[in-house]
Amino acid sequence: FAYIGRISDQKNLDILIKSYNLLKQRRTNIPKLVIYGKEDNFGSPNMGIASSDCLNDIKEMLKKLKLENDVIFKGFMPREEIYNELGSDHIFVTASTHSDENFGMALLRSLATGALAVVSNWGGHKVFKTHCQERVWLASVEFENFRPVPNISDFSNAMEEALNYLEKKEV
């Protein structure tokens, strides 16, 4: 599993990690979650939400969930290095509900390599499902405390479906 993008509240990495944890509770031997990107400290300006200490909050969550060895932070890397490292055998994941999530270059690049994707059913992500039906899974989004948030269980189930698809393809 690979997340490629900014580390920001808008990207819902907390939801992604909780979904990953839920999957890990159901299955053994799942791939690690690799996070590429750096913290931006933008918060959610269009929603009037100030930035939290997102990266430290995520790292604290990983300690509580005992996932420190399962989630790897690679930091910022040039795109070419990321895709050379990942190849096509990854599942791109993003739980983003950023107000301007209208396209998604990292998602496009991953799909162009032949990778699979699990994304929030939000903004431009829906278009990718239309054009890559068999390689994109959408997780439902709900409103929680006036904030759009992907459903953790739905996202986890979509991750498992993508993983099952990848395993069948490799056999």
C-alpha positions in Angstrom: 0.0 0.0 0.0 1.4 3.4 -0.9 0.2 6.9 0.0 1.8 9.6 -2.1 1.1 13.2 -1.2 1.1 15.9 1.4 0.9 15.0 5.1 -2.0 17.2 6.0 -5.2 17.1 8.0 -7.1 17.4 4.6 -5.7 14.1 3.5 -7.2 12.0 6.4 -4.1 9.9 7.0 -5.6 9.1 10.4 -8.6 7.4 8.6 -6.2 5.6 6.3 -4.2 4.3 9.2 -7.3 3.2 11.2 -8.5 1.4 8.0 -5.2 -0.3 7.6 -5.2 -1.3 11.3 -8.7 -2.8 10.8 -7.5 -4.8 7.8 -4.5 -6.0 9.8 -6.8 -7.3 12.5 -8.6 -9.4 9.9 -5.7 -10.7 7.9 -2.2 -11.7 8.5 0.7 -11.0 6.1 -0.5 -7.8 4.6 1.9 -5.4 2.8 3.3 -2.5 4.7 1.8 1.0 4.3 4.4 3.3 2.8 3.9 7.0 3.1 5.7 9.4 0.7 5.5 13.1 1.4 6.1 15.8 3.9 3.9 17.7 6.3 2.6 21.0 4.9 1.0 22.7 8.0 -1.8 24.2 5.8 -4.8 22.8 7.8 -8.0 23.1 5.9 -8.3 26.8 5.1 -11.4 26.5 3.0 -13.2 24.8 5.9 -11.7 27.2 8.5 -9.7 24.5 10.3 -6.2 25.4 11.5 -3.4 23.0 11.0 -2.8 20.4 13.7 0.6 18.8 14.4 -0.5 16.2 11.9 2.7 14.1 11.6 3.3 13.9 15.3 -0.4 13.0 15.8 -0.1 10.2 13.3 3.1 8.9 14.8 1.4 8.8 18.3 -1.5 6.9 16.8 0.9 4.4 15.3 2.4 3.8 18.7 -1.0 3.3 20.3 -2.0 0.9 17.6 1.4 -0.8 17.6 1.9 -0.2 13.9 5.3 1.5 14.0 6.9 -1.4 12.1 4.0 -1.6 9.6 3.8 2.0 8.4 7.0 3.4 6.8 7.5 7.2 6.3 9.7 7.9 3.3 9.4 11.7 3.4 9.6 13.8 0.3 11.1 12.1 -2.8 11.1 13.1 -6.5 8.2 11.4 -8.3 10.6 9.4 -10.6 12.3 7.8 -7.6 8.9 7.0 -6.0 7.6 5.2 -9.1 10.9 3.5 -9.8 10.8 2.1 -6.2 7.2 1.1 -6.3 6.9 -0.2 -9.9 3.4 -1.4 -10.8 3.0 -3.8 -7.8 1.5 -1.4 -5.4 -2.0 -0.3 -4.3 -2.3 3.4 -4.2 -4.3 4.6 -1.2 -5.8 8.0 -0.2 -8.6 8.9 2.1 -8.4 12.5 1.1 -11.4 14.8 1.2 -9.5 17.9 0.5 -11.9 20.6 -0.8 -10.0 20.9 -4.0 -9.4 17.2 -4.7 -10.4 17.6 -8.3 -7.9 15.3 -10.0 -5.0 13.6 -8.3 -1.7 13.4 -10.1 -0.3 10.8 -7.8 -3.3 8.6 -8.4 -3.0 9.1 -12.2 0.7 8.2 -12.2 0.1 5.1 -10.1 -2.7 3.9 -12.4 -0.5 4.7 -15.4 2.1 2.2 -14.0 -0.6 -0.5 -13.8 -1.2 -0.2 -10.1 -4.5 -0.6 -8.3 -6.1 2.2 -6.2 -8.3 2.6 -3.1 -9.6 6.1 -2.8 -12.3 8.1 -1.1 -15.5 8.6 -3.0 -14.8 12.3 -3.3 -14.2 14.9 -5.9 -12.2 13.8 -8.9 -11.5 10.4 -7.5 -14.9 9.2 -8.9 -13.8 9.9 -12.4 -11.0 7.4 -12.1 -13.5 4.7 -11.1 -15.4 5.4 -14.3 -12.3 5.0 -16.5 -10.5 2.2 -14.6 -13.4 0.2 -13.2 -11.5 -2.9 -12.4 -8.5 -1.2 -10.8 -10.1 1.5 -8.6 -12.1 0.9 -5.4 -14.1 3.8 -3.8 -14.8 4.1 -0.1 -17.9 6.0 1.0 -17.6 9.4 2.6 -19.8 10.6 5.5 -20.0 13.9 7.4 -18.8 13.8 10.9 -18.6 17.1 13.0 -19.1 19.1 9.8 -16.1 17.4 8.2 -16.3 14.9 5.3 -14.6 11.7 6.4 -14.3 8.3 4.6 -16.0 5.4 6.4 -13.2 3.5 8.1 -14.8 0.1 7.7 -15.7 0.7 4.1 -12.2 1.9 3.3 -10.7 -1.1 5.0 -13.0 -3.4 3.1 -12.0 -1.7 -0.2 -8.3 -2.2 0.7 -9.0 -5.9 1.3 -10.8 -6.2 -2.0 -7.9 -4.6 -3.9 -5.5 -6.9 -2.1 -7.6 -10.0 -3.0 -7.6 -8.8 -6.6 -3.9 -8.3 -6.7 -3.3 -11.8 -5.1 -5.5 -13.5 -7.7 -3.8 -11.6 -10.5 -0.4 -12.9 -9.3 -1.5 -16.5 -9.2 
